[in-house]
Each structure stands twice: as structure tokens, then as C-alpha cells.
Amino acid sequence: MKLSPGAVLSFAAWTAPKASLRGIPEITSSSTTKGISLAINSLVGASCGWFEQPVDHNDPKLGTWQQQYCVSREWWAGPGSPVVFMTPGEEPIIRSVSSSLGYTFLQNTTMPGMYAQAIGAATVVLEHRYFGGSSPYDGFDSETLQYLTTEQTAADIVNFAQKIQFPFDKNQTSNSPKAPWIYYGASYTATIGSWIEQFHPGVFHAFHLSSAIVEANPDNWYYYDTIRQGIDALWNGTKYGDGGASCSLALNAVSEFVDSILLPEDGTKRDEKKVEALKQFFGAGFPIEDDDFAYVLGTVPAPVKNFASYFVQKFIDSTCTYFDVWGQDDPLWCLNTHDLLNPFFEARTLGNPWRTWYWFLCNEPLASWATGAPKNTPNKEQKKQISIVSRKLTPEYWQRQCEMHFPTAENGEQYGSAKGKTTEMLNMKTGGWGRVKERRRVIWTNGEFDPWRSTTMSSELRPGGPLQSTEDAPVFLIKNSQHADDAFTEAGMKGAGHRINPEVVKVQEKAVEIMKKWVGEFKAPTTK
């Protein structure tokens, strides 16, 4: 299967574009319930409800809040039957139970439904705390977000698995640990699964973790370098541009040209007139900072002349015009991460999932900022390390925005990295690349050209190399695959108008065989 250029060049969840704020209406419990009720009306045996969770699982005095879930009994085989669980992670639940592309994580258009059909299970999707309509608070700042943590997120899921009363299972015969619960996660939701396996062993009988980012990295320049490798594999030697260079070398030429003006070397004095001319070439009508300029160029790499034309005619209009209501003459102002008045930093409500996601990056901190490749680390294919994005994209660029999003609250509360938390501390807490010998019944799947591969169990950077497959913890590195490609089945891809990678199909079929075996081995704990 050939790689999709759009998929190869797109940002993944860790660094979502600022346009994620666009057109998101105010979210309330009532509007969420109405929308989802309409969405699942046509699904077999599906229903939605609310589950009461404590704000703080360690302090019940803080009260409770309501967390939304949707469940389908289409393949549930009766009392004591398994449950396949997933959470949509950093997006509202409605996108996971009723996608505009025709898939739903309650049915066999996705891997959870495929498992449920094979093992006679119910499928359930639980909205993540602080996303969609499921939040203890309406406003998000450094005080109210203190309860958005790895520990609280994992505890929500454990509490739900053990205490939920499904409408078709009033006696809770299919609750954990009475029945086998299977955790499926893709991308960040796979990361959550690795936390649960670490913090709460035994609650879930088995896991399928697709593209799980397990090792946080403050400077993840490998993100774009993996994209570079995927681009070259896509073009497979096709010549690109007038100079006859490969595609990635052409992209590198663009970033080198931009950096030669923004970051002159060898003691050359920076020419501010050239800098201004370069930015105006791309339609910047106000003094945009270098790092914001580099970020924008890094989202859609292309030859300079054609890219500049595309940027002026298409990107500005599609990305920033929704900010016109804020009375700004220049729509590119929305890309200004140096101005606290930017609504990107001011939108602190349920309608801004990007804000709560950024809290995770800054607070835990998950970080893993996507950056330009350093110059002095040659790769296997080239004599020097090439970068398809500007080296103005640095960890500091992303980290600086944490304070813009989350200034110190009136009560003195701050995000974690402002208080000294580091990615090293997070990796120590979660286990990171380590602790694999203790892990049982975990399927790890990763894509050959997944931009996040360097942070997964299939990373070449992992001490001792990529995790090797065992009977208890099989590992699949899917050829010509990208980020969490195995989340969608052949039926789901066909419904969205795409063909599925045959290598993905092979892994999905093997995973179902493994999961059926593991479920068959389940023994409920004896009660005294």
C-alpha cells in the first residue's frame, strides 16, 4: 500500500494545529447528550449514559462529576461475557461513536468492534475527563486543571470498569474482574493503556496498544525525520524539482533556504530586510515572530515558490479567517504565539479541547515536541542530517507556550513543568521503555513510518533496541504503515472511501487469534 501524502505530512495528536479551535460550538451536557443520542440512534443495541466519578480519586470530599459513555450489546453473548473498552482520548466522544467518515468504535468498522464480534463482547467508549461534555469544571485554568493527570485518568477508567451498571447487565456480571475486559487504544489512548497496565495490573485482562507513545522526549526531532523517510519511500526514487533531487532533499532545500535567512551561519550578520521580504513573500502583513513563521511553514512543506502561493491563497484563509470576529485586520494574527490576547490562549472552556490537551503536554509533562533535526547527527542515507522543517522549531518554542496557556492561578497553582517536573520524571513514573518483562497479555502494534515510532516500543533508540516479540507480549511493526493504522478495519476504510494496507489486515487477523486465545484463558477470581 502506498502512503498517503496527506497522512505522511500531517501533524499527529501531540502537536495539533491551532485551527482545531475553528467552528467548535459551546459544549454542554444537554447538547452533548442530544447530539450523541441522534448519532447512535441507528446503531444496533447501542445506548449512552452518564457515570459518576470523583473529582479526585484520592479525596472524596471534593465531590463528583458526570462522565459520558456509550455502549453497544450487538455482539454481547450474555451474562459474564467480555467487554472491549476504549476511550477517545483528546476529543469529544461523539467523534468516536459517529464519525463523519462512517466509522464507529462501537462496531466492526474499527478494531474494538472486530474484537467484540470475535469474542462475543460488548463494546464501550468512555469520554476522557475534561474533554467533550465530561468535565468537573466549565472553565480551564491552572487551578481547575490540577485534576487532569495520568493518575486521575487511569483511575477513572478503573473505577468505571469495576462499578458501571450497563442497562443490559443490571447484575454487573460483565464488570471487571468478573469478566475479561479488553483495552484497545491507539496513539494517546494506547499511552493511557500502558499507564493502566503499569498502575492497575489485573483490572484489564488484555491490551492492544497501537502506536503507544511510552517514552516522553523533550526534543523529538525524530518525528519529522520519520516523515522524511516515509516521503522517500512514497516517491520510491521519483525525481523532484528542477534540480533532480529526491523529494526529502527538495524539502530540505526549502528549510535550508529559510534558515539561511532566519539563522545565518559563519558569523554572517542577519539581514532584517531579507527576513521581512521572506515573510511578506508568504503573505505575512504583520511582524510575525521567526518561530511562529517556522511553525506555519513546517505544517505543509513544499517547494518555496509553489508553497508561498499556496500559503497566501489557501492556508491563511482556511486557518485563520474564523478569527475575524475578534476584529483583527490581519488574519495571520491567530498564529501569533507571543500575544496573550490571542484567542488561542484565551479560549478556556469545554469548546477548546486543544487547551486541555496542551495541559497534558506541559503538566506531566508529555512534551515530545516535534522539532527540526540537528545539523551534527548524520542519518543512514545522507552524509549530513537533513531537516524537512526549519531548525527554528525548537523545544523552547513549544515549552514557551505553556506559560501563555496556563499562567499561575490566583491560588498559586501552576502546571507541572513550571514546578520542575521533567520528561525523565514521567518516564520513571510510568515505566517508559522499561518494565517489559513484567507485562503480560499486551499486543504492541506500530507503523514503519509512524512519526511517533521513536517514542514507542519499536523505537531504534530504546536501550537494547526495539522490543522483541514474545508469546505474552507480541510486537508487530507494520510495513508501509503510519500512525495507528490498525485502528480501522477493512470495512471501516471502505466506508471512508479508502483501501486498507494488506499488511494491516494480516496483523489484525493475527491479533484477533491471539485475543481469542487470551480470553479463553480467563478465570474470574474466586470470592470468599
KOLNU-299836 format. One record per residue (C-alpha): residue number from 1; residue in one letter; x negated, y, z negated. Coordinates in nm, 3 decimals, decimal comma. Layout:
N
  numi  kolfi       xx       yy       zz
   NUM      a        X        Y        Z
...
***
This chain:
528
  numi  kolfi       xx       yy       zz
     1      m    0,000    0,000    0,000
     2      k   -0,137    0,340    0,092
     3      l   -0,148    0,602   -0,177
     4      s    0,094    0,893   -0,160
     5      p   -0,099    1,220   -0,119
     6      g    0,159    1,398   -0,331
     7      a    0,124    1,144   -0,609
     8      v   -0,254    1,144   -0,591
     9      l   -0,278    1,521   -0,624
    10      s   -0,006    1,573   -0,881
    11      f   -0,063    1,655   -1,246
    12      a    0,043    1,390   -1,494
    13      a    0,217    1,450   -1,823
    14      w   -0,083    1,574   -2,016
    15      t   -0,113    1,890   -1,805
    16      a    0,235    1,961   -1,673
    17      p    0,276    2,271   -1,455
    18      k    0,416    2,589   -1,601
    19      a    0,711    2,563   -1,363
    20      s    0,851    2,297   -1,598
    21      l    1,043    2,580   -1,766
    22      r    1,227    2,656   -1,448
    23      g    1,605    2,631   -1,446
    24      i    1,636    2,445   -1,777
    25      p    1,964    2,543   -1,945
    26      e    2,017    2,574   -2,317
    27      i    2,044    2,227   -2,467
    28      t    2,285    2,145   -2,749
    29      s    2,410    1,820   -2,898
    30      s    2,751    1,869   -2,736
    31      s    2,615    1,949   -2,389
    32      t    2,375    1,656   -2,407
    33      t    2,649    1,413   -2,511
    34      k    2,881    1,529   -2,232
    35      g    2,611    1,509   -1,965
    36      i    2,493    1,163   -2,064
    37      s    2,847    1,028   -2,101
    38      l    2,912    1,123   -1,740
    39      a    2,576    0,982   -1,631
    40      i    2,619    0,635   -1,779
    41      n    2,990    0,601   -1,701
    42      s    2,915    0,374   -1,405
    43      l    2,654    0,156   -1,580
    44      v    2,753   -0,196   -1,685
    45      g    2,807   -0,232   -2,059
    46      a    2,634    0,097   -2,140
    47      s    2,713    0,338   -2,421
    48      c    2,539    0,617   -2,611
    49      g    2,538    0,728   -2,970
    50      w    2,350    0,911   -3,243
    51      f    2,128    0,763   -3,513
    52      e    2,049    0,942   -3,839
    53      q    1,678    0,993   -3,905
    54      p    1,495    1,165   -4,192
    55      v    1,311    1,485   -4,103
    56      d    1,012    1,347   -4,292
    57      h    0,991    0,971   -4,346
    58      n    0,771    1,039   -4,648
    59      d    1,001    1,297   -4,812
    60      p    1,377    1,223   -4,800
    61      k    1,453    1,550   -4,981
    62      l    1,404    1,738   -4,653
    63      g    1,728    1,594   -4,516
    64      t    1,821    1,421   -4,191
    65      w    1,894    1,490   -3,825
    66      q    2,060    1,306   -3,536
    67      q    1,863    1,120   -3,268
    68      q    2,034    1,017   -2,946
    69      y    2,013    0,672   -2,791
    70      c    2,172    0,484   -2,501
    71      v    2,209    0,106   -2,486
    72      s    2,326   -0,150   -2,231
    73      r    2,452   -0,500   -2,309
    74      e    2,461   -0,604   -1,942
    75      w    2,224   -0,898   -1,996
    76      w    2,255   -0,938   -2,373
    77      a    2,312   -1,310   -2,436
    78      g    2,491   -1,271   -2,769
    79      p    2,411   -1,251   -3,143
    80      g    2,041   -1,280   -3,219
    81      s    1,937   -1,206   -2,861
    82      p    1,632   -0,990   -2,783
    83      v    1,622   -0,613   -2,732
    84      v    1,398   -0,433   -2,482
    85      f    1,316   -0,086   -2,611
    86      m    1,170    0,227   -2,455
    87      t    1,158    0,598   -2,529
    88      p    1,144    0,862   -2,255
    89      g    0,874    1,046   -2,447
    90      e    0,826    1,407   -2,346
    91      e    1,153    1,460   -2,158
    92      p    1,529    1,455   -2,227
    93      i    1,691    1,113   -2,242
    94      i    1,925    1,186   -1,951
    95      r    1,634    1,169   -1,705
    96      s    1,563    0,812   -1,814
    97      v    1,918    0,679   -1,813
    98      s    2,032    0,856   -1,496
    99      s    1,758    0,978   -1,265
   100      s    1,837    1,175   -0,951
   101      l    1,618    0,918   -0,771
   102      g    1,860    0,640   -0,857
   103      y    1,674    0,450   -1,129
   104      t    1,761    0,398   -1,494
   105      f    1,562    0,237   -1,773
   106      l    1,879    0,056   -1,880
   107      q    1,893   -0,153   -1,561
   108      n    1,666   -0,368   -1,347
   109      t    1,553   -0,075   -1,131
   110      t    1,280   -0,044   -1,394
   111      m    1,059   -0,285   -1,586
   112      p    1,262   -0,281   -1,912
   113      g    1,573   -0,390   -1,721
   114      m    1,373   -0,653   -1,535
   115      y    1,261   -0,796   -1,869
   116      a    1,614   -0,782   -2,013
   117      q    1,755   -0,970   -1,715
   118      a    1,491   -1,241   -1,753
   119      i    1,521   -1,296   -2,130
   120      g    1,890   -1,221   -2,199
   121      a    1,826   -0,895   -2,381
   122      a    1,994   -0,563   -2,440
   123      t    1,813   -0,253   -2,315
   124      v    1,793    0,060   -2,527
   125      v    1,645    0,407   -2,471
   126      l    1,582    0,630   -2,775
   127      e    1,519    1,000   -2,727
   128      h    1,193    1,130   -2,877
   129      r    1,217    1,366   -3,174
   130      y    1,201    1,735   -3,075
   131      f    1,293    1,659   -2,711
   132      g    1,625    1,685   -2,528
   133      g    1,905    1,722   -2,782
   134      s    1,730    1,526   -3,058
   135      s    1,560    1,768   -3,292
   136      p    1,562    1,853   -3,662
   137      y    1,538    2,222   -3,569
   138      d    1,661    2,454   -3,295
   139      g    1,353    2,677   -3,286
   140      f    0,996    2,555   -3,243
   141      d    0,704    2,728   -3,414
   142      s    0,406    2,629   -3,626
   143      e    0,632    2,577   -3,927
   144      t    0,917    2,372   -3,778
   145      l    0,686    2,159   -3,561
   146      q    0,490    2,021   -3,857
   147      y    0,705    1,707   -3,841
   148      l    0,621    1,634   -3,477
   149      t    0,334    1,391   -3,537
   150      t    0,216    1,047   -3,431
   151      e    0,317    0,904   -3,769
   152      q    0,669    1,051   -3,770
   153      t    0,730    0,949   -3,408
   154      a    0,628    0,590   -3,476
   155      a    0,833    0,581   -3,797
   156      d    1,146    0,697   -3,609
   157      i    1,121    0,402   -3,373
   158      v    1,055    0,150   -3,651
   159      n    1,348    0,281   -3,855
   160      f    1,574    0,260   -3,551
   161      a    1,471   -0,097   -3,464
   162      q    1,540   -0,216   -3,817
   163      k    1,862   -0,026   -3,900
   164      i    2,057    0,056   -3,583
   165      q    2,407   -0,091   -3,559
   166      f    2,489   -0,142   -3,192
   167      p    2,861   -0,128   -3,103
   168      f    2,844   -0,486   -2,969
   169      d    2,642   -0,619   -3,266
   170      k    2,817   -0,498   -3,581
   171      n    2,641   -0,758   -3,795
   172      q    2,298   -0,639   -3,676
   173      t    2,193   -0,987   -3,565
   174      s    1,969   -0,840   -3,294
   175      n    1,785   -0,598   -3,520
   176      s    1,415   -0,631   -3,593
   177      p    1,283   -0,858   -3,738
   178      k    1,583   -1,093   -3,698
   179      a    1,546   -1,090   -3,320
   180      p    1,247   -1,026   -3,093
   181      w    1,214   -0,660   -2,995
   182      i    1,005   -0,590   -2,685
   183      y    0,842   -0,249   -2,650
   184      y    0,792   -0,113   -2,299
   185      g    0,603    0,212   -2,249
   186      a    0,449    0,399   -1,957
   187      s    0,199    0,684   -1,987
   188      y    0,253    0,873   -2,315
   189      t    0,528    0,631   -2,420
   190      a    0,274    0,350   -2,385
   191      t    0,047    0,553   -2,611
   192      i    0,326    0,559   -2,870
   193      g    0,349    0,181   -2,840
   194      s   -0,021    0,148   -2,920
   195      w    0,035    0,361   -3,232
   196      i    0,323    0,140   -3,346
   197      e    0,120   -0,174   -3,287
   198      q   -0,151   -0,014   -3,499
   199      f    0,058    0,142   -3,778
   200      h    0,353   -0,103   -3,797
   201      p    0,249   -0,455   -3,689
   202      g    0,528   -0,710   -3,677
   203      v    0,819   -0,475   -3,605
   204      f    0,794   -0,542   -3,231
   205      h    0,734   -0,896   -3,120
   206      a    0,556   -0,796   -2,799
   207      f    0,444   -0,493   -2,599
   208      h    0,398   -0,396   -2,235
   209      l    0,183   -0,082   -2,227
   210      s    0,140    0,073   -1,883
   211      s   -0,127    0,342   -1,837
   212      a   -0,156    0,391   -2,212
   213      i   -0,387    0,682   -2,299
   214      v   -0,552    0,531   -2,605
   215      e   -0,878    0,730   -2,632
   216      a   -0,838    1,107   -2,661
   217      n   -1,112    1,307   -2,489
   218      p   -1,163    1,683   -2,529
   219      d   -1,320    1,716   -2,181
   220      n   -1,152    1,478   -1,939
   221      w   -1,323    1,576   -1,612
   222      y   -1,281    1,214   -1,503
   223      y   -0,914    1,298   -1,437
   224      y   -0,992    1,487   -1,117
   225      d   -1,283    1,260   -1,032
   226      t   -1,049    0,960   -1,021
   227      i   -0,821    1,162   -0,794
   228      r   -1,127    1,225   -0,576
   229      q   -1,185    0,851   -0,548
   230      g   -0,819    0,793   -0,465
   231      i   -0,824    1,059   -0,196
   232      d   -1,119    0,897   -0,024
   233      a   -0,956    0,555   -0,048
   234      l   -0,641    0,701    0,104
   235      w   -0,819    0,851    0,401
   236      n   -1,048    0,548    0,434
   237      g   -1,320    0,729    0,620
   238      t   -1,097    0,967    0,815
   239      k   -1,285    1,283    0,914
   240      y   -1,150    1,602    0,764
   241      g   -1,201    1,960    0,874
   242      d   -1,423    2,115    1,140
   243      g   -1,740    2,003    0,964
   244      g   -1,650    1,636    0,990
   245      a   -1,683    1,578    0,616
   246      s   -1,475    1,333    0,414
   247      c   -1,160    1,465    0,250
   248      s   -1,305    1,493   -0,101
   249      l   -1,615    1,670    0,031
   250      a   -1,388    1,921    0,203
   251      l   -1,204    1,982   -0,123
   252      n   -1,538    2,016   -0,298
   253      a   -1,640    2,276   -0,040
   254      v   -1,335    2,480   -0,137
   255      s   -1,411    2,465   -0,509
   256      e   -1,780    2,538   -0,447
   257      f   -1,687    2,841   -0,238
   258      v   -1,452    2,973   -0,507
   259      d   -1,706    2,909   -0,782
   260      s   -1,985    3,074   -0,583
   261      i   -1,785    3,396   -0,618
   262      l   -1,649    3,345   -0,970
   263      l   -1,961    3,177   -1,114
   264      p   -2,269    3,289   -0,915
   265      e   -2,589    3,100   -0,999
   266      d   -2,964    3,161   -0,992
   267      g   -2,935    3,497   -1,160
   268      t   -2,720    3,641   -0,882
   269      k   -2,512    3,931   -1,004
   270      r   -2,139    3,875   -0,980
   271      d   -1,978    4,089   -0,711
   272      e   -1,648    4,213   -0,853
   273      k   -1,532    4,336   -0,513
   274      k   -1,568    3,984   -0,374
   275      v   -1,383    3,844   -0,675
   276      e   -1,097    4,088   -0,621
   277      a   -1,089    4,016   -0,248
   278      l   -1,077    3,640   -0,311
   279      k   -0,781    3,672   -0,545
   280      q   -0,599    3,908   -0,312
   281      f   -0,657    3,657   -0,033
   282      f   -0,431    3,427   -0,235
   283      g   -0,169    3,695   -0,295
   284      a   -0,258    3,800   -0,650
   285      g   -0,120    4,151   -0,682
   286      f   -0,226    4,197   -1,043
   287      p   -0,562    4,138   -1,218
   288      i   -0,524    3,765   -1,282
   289      e   -0,799    3,618   -1,501
   290      d   -1,053    3,381   -1,347
   291      d   -0,943    3,075   -1,544
   292      d   -0,573    3,119   -1,459
   293      f   -0,670    3,167   -1,096
   294      a   -0,875    2,845   -1,107
   295      y   -0,587    2,656   -1,270
   296      v   -0,347    2,752   -0,993
   297      l   -0,591    2,655   -0,718
   298      g   -0,655    2,325   -0,894
   299      t   -0,294    2,216   -0,872
   300      v   -0,281    2,194   -0,492
   301      p   -0,630    2,157   -0,342
   302      a   -0,657    2,225    0,033
   303      p   -0,887    2,398    0,286
   304      v   -0,929    2,763    0,189
   305      k   -0,761    2,933    0,484
   306      n   -0,463    2,698    0,504
   307      f   -0,434    2,680    0,126
   308      a   -0,426    3,059    0,092
   309      s   -0,145    3,076    0,347
   310      y    0,048    2,801    0,170
   311      f   -0,008    2,966   -0,166
   312      v    0,124    3,306   -0,056
   313      q    0,420    3,172    0,142
   314      k    0,533    2,875   -0,069
   315      f    0,370    2,827   -0,408
   316      i    0,432    3,175   -0,552
   317      d    0,797    3,168   -0,454
   318      s    0,867    2,817   -0,580
   319      t    0,673    2,853   -0,904
   320      c    0,731    3,198   -1,042
   321      t    1,037    3,368   -0,896
   322      y    1,263    3,242   -1,174
   323      f    1,083    3,488   -1,400
   324      d    1,234    3,781   -1,208
   325      v    1,492    3,810   -1,484
   326      w    1,212    3,928   -1,711
   327      g    1,172    4,241   -1,499
   328      q    0,820    4,180   -1,374
   329      d    0,726    4,326   -1,037
   330      d    0,462    4,061   -0,966
   331      p    0,595    3,703   -0,988
   332      l    0,241    3,571   -1,040
   333      w    0,259    3,722   -1,386
   334      c    0,413    3,394   -1,501
   335      l    0,070    3,233   -1,453
   336      n   -0,097    3,476   -1,693
   337      t   -0,201    3,272   -1,997
   338      h   -0,370    3,575   -2,154
   339      d   -0,046    3,767   -2,224
   340      l    0,160    3,677   -2,531
   341      l    0,465    3,840   -2,371
   342      n    0,468    3,571   -2,102
   343      p    0,797    3,379   -2,148
   344      f    0,594    3,061   -2,107
   345      f    0,474    3,128   -2,463
   346      e    0,793    3,291   -2,588
   347      a    1,044    3,015   -2,498
   348      r    1,070    2,838   -2,834
   349      t    1,396    2,645   -2,801
   350      l    1,519    2,297   -2,708
   351      g    1,525    2,403   -2,343
   352      n    1,143    2,407   -2,331
   353      p    1,007    2,050   -2,356
   354      w    0,666    2,175   -2,238
   355      r    0,623    2,368   -2,562
   356      t    0,680    2,066   -2,785
   357      w    0,451    1,858   -2,564
   358      y    0,175    2,115   -2,594
   359      w    0,212    2,090   -2,971
   360      f    0,102    1,727   -2,950
   361      l   -0,199    1,825   -2,742
   362      c   -0,301    2,093   -2,993
   363      n   -0,193    1,936   -3,320
   364      e   -0,302    1,572   -3,317
   365      p   -0,492    1,671   -3,100
   366      l   -0,428    1,452   -2,797
   367      a   -0,615    1,711   -2,584
   368      s   -0,775    1,517   -2,294
   369      w   -0,782    1,840   -2,097
   370      a   -0,826    1,795   -1,719
   371      t   -1,135    1,993   -1,616
   372      g   -1,383    2,050   -1,335
   373      a   -1,665    1,796   -1,308
   374      p   -2,004    1,899   -1,449
   375      k   -2,284    1,952   -1,198
   376      n   -2,554    1,737   -1,353
   377      t   -2,381    1,399   -1,360
   378      p   -2,417    1,229   -1,019
   379      n   -2,149    0,976   -0,922
   380      k   -2,198    0,649   -0,741
   381      e   -2,113    0,783   -0,396
   382      q   -2,292    1,120   -0,393
   383      k   -2,637    1,249   -0,490
   384      k   -2,471    1,518   -0,699
   385      q   -2,144    1,530   -0,889
   386      i   -1,885    1,695   -0,671
   387      s   -1,573    1,860   -0,809
   388      i   -1,248    1,900   -0,620
   389      v   -1,139    2,178   -0,859
   390      s   -1,313    2,487   -0,991
   391      r   -1,552    2,449   -1,283
   392      k   -1,369    2,744   -1,436
   393      l   -1,124    2,479   -1,557
   394      t   -1,280    2,402   -1,896
   395      p   -1,161    2,257   -2,228
   396      e   -1,177    2,611   -2,365
   397      y   -0,921    2,726   -2,108
   398      w   -0,665    2,476   -2,234
   399      q   -0,753    2,498   -2,603
   400      r   -0,725    2,878   -2,599
   401      q   -0,359    2,844   -2,509
   402      c   -0,285    2,657   -2,832
   403      e   -0,309    2,980   -3,030
   404      m   -0,097    3,158   -2,769
   405      h    0,178    2,898   -2,808
   406      f    0,152    2,849   -3,181
   407      p    0,034    3,149   -3,382
   408      t    0,008    3,097   -3,757
   409      a    0,357    3,086   -3,913
   410      e    0,466    3,322   -4,189
   411      n    0,416    3,046   -4,445
   412      g    0,059    2,990   -4,320
   413      e    0,126    2,670   -4,124
   414      q   -0,097    2,604   -3,821
   415      y   -0,146    2,340   -3,554
   416      g   -0,395    2,064   -3,635
   417      s   -0,694    2,162   -3,423
   418      a   -0,682    2,512   -3,575
   419      k   -0,733    2,342   -3,913
   420      g   -1,029    2,137   -3,793
   421      k   -0,863    1,824   -3,652
   422      t   -1,055    1,673   -3,361
   423      t   -1,002    1,405   -3,098
   424      e   -1,263    1,196   -3,280
   425      m   -1,047    1,202   -3,593
   426      l   -0,742    1,099   -3,392
   427      n   -0,927    0,810   -3,230
   428      m   -1,045    0,694   -3,572
   429      k   -0,685    0,702   -3,698
   430      t   -0,520    0,528   -3,402
   431      g   -0,799    0,283   -3,324
   432      g   -0,870    0,430   -2,981
   433      w   -1,055    0,180   -2,765
   434      g   -1,130   -0,037   -3,070
   435      r   -0,940   -0,288   -3,284
   436      v   -0,853   -0,500   -2,980
   437      k   -0,946   -0,830   -3,144
   438      e   -0,651   -0,795   -3,381
   439      r   -0,397   -0,718   -3,113
   440      r   -0,156   -0,995   -3,014
   441      r    0,115   -1,016   -2,750
   442      v    0,020   -0,694   -2,573
   443      i    0,025   -0,664   -2,193
   444      w   -0,201   -0,384   -2,070
   445      t   -0,149   -0,257   -1,714
   446      n   -0,347    0,021   -1,546
   447      g   -0,382    0,159   -1,194
   448      e   -0,707    0,151   -0,999
   449      f   -0,665    0,519   -0,908
   450      d   -0,479    0,639   -1,216
   451      p   -0,622    0,983   -1,307
   452      w   -0,591    0,878   -1,672
   453      r   -0,776    0,550   -1,627
   454      s   -1,084    0,685   -1,807
   455      t   -0,879    0,710   -2,128
   456      t   -0,718    0,365   -2,103
   457      m   -0,830    0,015   -2,195
   458      s   -0,952   -0,027   -1,835
   459      s   -1,198    0,262   -1,865
   460      e   -1,555    0,214   -1,745
   461      l   -1,654    0,447   -2,032
   462      r   -1,524    0,213   -2,300
   463      p   -1,806    0,068   -2,514
   464      g   -1,867   -0,279   -2,374
   465      g   -1,680   -0,194   -2,055
   466      p   -1,313   -0,236   -1,964
   467      l   -1,113   -0,460   -2,195
   468      q   -1,125   -0,818   -2,072
   469      s   -0,805   -1,014   -2,039
   470      t   -0,713   -1,284   -2,291
   471      e   -0,408   -1,506   -2,337
   472      d   -0,284   -1,288   -2,625
   473      a   -0,373   -0,956   -2,461
   474      p   -0,368   -0,987   -2,081
   475      v   -0,507   -0,691   -1,888
   476      f   -0,409   -0,608   -1,530
   477      l   -0,592   -0,347   -1,322
   478      i   -0,359   -0,298   -1,025
   479      k   -0,532   -0,241   -0,692
   480      n   -0,436    0,075   -0,498
   481      s   -0,212    0,173   -0,788
   482      q   -0,178    0,504   -0,968
   483      h   -0,023    0,620   -1,296
   484      a    0,234    0,377   -1,446
   485      d    0,332    0,246   -1,102
   486      d    0,464   -0,077   -1,253
   487      a    0,742    0,110   -1,439
   488      f    0,965    0,080   -1,133
   489      t    1,078   -0,242   -0,969
   490      e    1,125   -0,311   -0,601
   491      a    1,498   -0,235   -0,639
   492      g    1,420    0,097   -0,803
   493      m    1,166    0,200   -0,542
   494      k    1,400    0,104   -0,259
   495      g    1,678    0,311   -0,418
   496      a    1,443    0,610   -0,425
   497      g    1,352    0,560   -0,060
   498      h    1,001    0,424   -0,121
   499      r    0,821    0,096   -0,063
   500      i    0,661   -0,074   -0,359
   501      n    0,295   -0,170   -0,373
   502      p    0,289   -0,552   -0,332
   503      e    0,012   -0,565   -0,594
   504      v    0,257   -0,410   -0,841
   505      v    0,516   -0,677   -0,762
   506      k    0,261   -0,952   -0,836
   507      v    0,179   -0,802   -1,176
   508      q    0,547   -0,751   -1,263
   509      e    0,628   -1,113   -1,183
   510      k    0,334   -1,235   -1,390
   511      a    0,430   -1,005   -1,678
   512      v    0,784   -1,147   -1,682
   513      e    0,643   -1,501   -1,703
   514      i    0,423   -1,401   -1,996
   515      m    0,703   -1,219   -2,177
   516      k    0,944   -1,512   -2,139
   517      k    0,682   -1,737   -2,297
   518      w    0,624   -1,497   -2,588
   519      v    0,995   -1,453   -2,653
   520      g    1,035   -1,830   -2,654
   521      e    0,774   -1,850   -2,931
   522      f    0,961   -1,606   -3,157
   523      k    1,052   -1,723   -3,505
   524      a    1,253   -1,496   -3,730
   525      p    1,107   -1,451   -4,079
   526      t    1,274   -1,662   -4,346
   527      t    1,481   -1,476   -4,603
   528      k    1,463   -1,559   -4,971
***
